[in-house]
Amino acid sequence: MTLTPTRKRILFAVVLIGLALTWPGYTLFAGARPFIFGFPASFAWLIACVLAGFAALVLLYQHDNKRKQAKP
């Protein structure tokens, strides 16, 4: 498996999401208020990170399928 520029960017995004869910990133949204779409800020932050990780994996899947179909 080679690390193409697209794969490097997606890997960077996944690592960044992981850091956002640990101490330095999570403390910014650790309070119970304000509410975002009816959820406390800390829970809305977790939901946003999970959705961002899902989007990154979908992009990786699409990128790999394009590369696989391009090879004869």
Secondary structure, DSSP 4 states (H G I P E B T S, - for coil): ----HHHHHHHHHHHHHHHHTSHHHHGGG-SS-SEETTEEHHHHHHHHHHHHHHHHHHHHHHHHHHHHHH--
